[in-house]
Amino acid sequence: MPETVAQSDAIDLESLAADVVAQAMKAGATDAEAVVREGDEFSVTVRMGQVEKLQESGSRGLGVRVFLGKRSASTSTSDLTPEGVRQAVEGAVALAKITEEDPFSGLPDAGEFGSIPDDLHLYFEDVYSLPGPQRIEWARRAEAAALSADPRITNSNGGSFDVSTGRKVLANSRGFLGGYRSSYAGGSTAPLAKDENGQMQRDFWYSSARRIGDLDTPESVGAEAARRALRRLGARRVPTQKVPIVFAPETARSLIATVFDAASGDAVWRSASFLAGKLGESIAASSLTIVDDNIMVLPNGVGGYGTSPFDGEGLPSRRTTVMAKGVLENYLLNTYTARKLKLKSTHNAARGLAGAPGIGAGNLYLEAGTLTPEQIIADIPAGLYVTGLMGFGTNLVTGDYSRGATGLWIENGELTHAVEEVTIAGKLAEMFCNVTAIGNDLVFRSSLASPTLRIDGMTIAGA
């Protein structure tokens, strides 16, 4: 295992964060908050069996936020020497003195802070258990498996393998001090396939986990990447028409992300969301339940990718139902946006080193249905199975949705030929009401997840 930042130059992050808060208060702040992060990572990319990029790095950083009444400001630094810390604190206080007052500014109330006491299983030392040469070999094996899967796969955009660990500590002047560690491992490969006419198609696949033992084998990752690339050969456009659209899990989750964006307090209080003013109303099909679970532990006993013991303001993480059976139950809020909307925080503050907390999701997902993807597809006489999306054609204010798409054409309940160079379009408010089937294939490969999703009434703009 490589020598990490913490091992090579140990710093008590909790003591540092508490000391920064104390310095800020001594410098005249009426309230203060400090966040300290450190981490290390290893990353390798191989292409056609040769190492193309190899990187090992470590980093540390400090963020300071201070309040002078209703004025606030923040600074950040990677210089954690006493002088560097002093300059960051004094700089934040000086900036706060010249900012405008904001009546909604301020830390949460003292009684709101807390941290989940249970072990959420976010950190595993085994992510570095593979020696460096074996990590490189993992990437090689994944790429080699894809290249050997079929003679039509003649090239590759490479294979990769990454591991990282991190630690975060948050402290404030209202008595909160908390920290946690996390780990990650992942690998992928992206092969290119060529048909008899020389047309090339590319796709990829990956595996990710908090511990090495939960990763898929590189051979299975390569085989799946190859399958996905091969099925795109012979892609063509289809005529413009209105047909059912089936979103594969990897594309359906982008629709769930759209719900998060629209239900985010920042968008709502600015009236920049089509969900503004819709709390308690039915906004989608009764089959839709969307949850943001920040304390999730997956079936294998490992914490979810978006799991943490507390949010970016030191409030204890929790599970929030965003939409229940089609009814919008909650916006996702930090303290600032909650005050703006005269609501309570949903403990969704997201804190980087610089700036004020934003709003972030934990493990955001659409609850699974009962149908297999095959059953959903079998019920469609003609439609599009969407496996890839391009562009950013989503207007949160109006709800207009338009994205470039690739996928497979559905004919008489079966997947037939590949489709490309089409656009799918609709109105988000109508799309969520027109969900007619939800798959049983919910799998968490990241902090955002969805099963297969069928939506009727959308338009394909094609040939």
Secondary structure, DSSP 8 states (H G I E B T S, - for coil): ----HHHHS---HHHHHHHHHHHHHHTT-SEEEEEEEEEEEEEEEEETTEEEEEEEEEEEEEEEEEEETTEEEEEEES--SHHHHHHHHHHHHHHHHTS---TT-S---GGG-----S------GGGG-S-HHHHHHHHHHHHHHHHTS-TTEEEEEEEEEEEEEEEEEEEETTS-EEEEEEEEEEEEEEEEEE-TTS-EEE--EEEEESSGGGS--HHHHHHHHHHHHHTTTT-B---SEEEEEEE-HHHHHHHHHHHHHHHBHHHHHTT-STTTT-TTSB-S-TT--EEEETT-B-TTS-B-TT--SB-TTS-B--EEEEEETTEE---B--HHHHHHHTS---S-EE--SSSS-EE--SEEEE---SB-HHHHHHT-SEEEEEEEEES--B-TTT-EEEEEEEEEEEETTEEEEEEEEEEEEEEHHHHHHTEEEEBS----SSSEE---EEEEEEEEE--
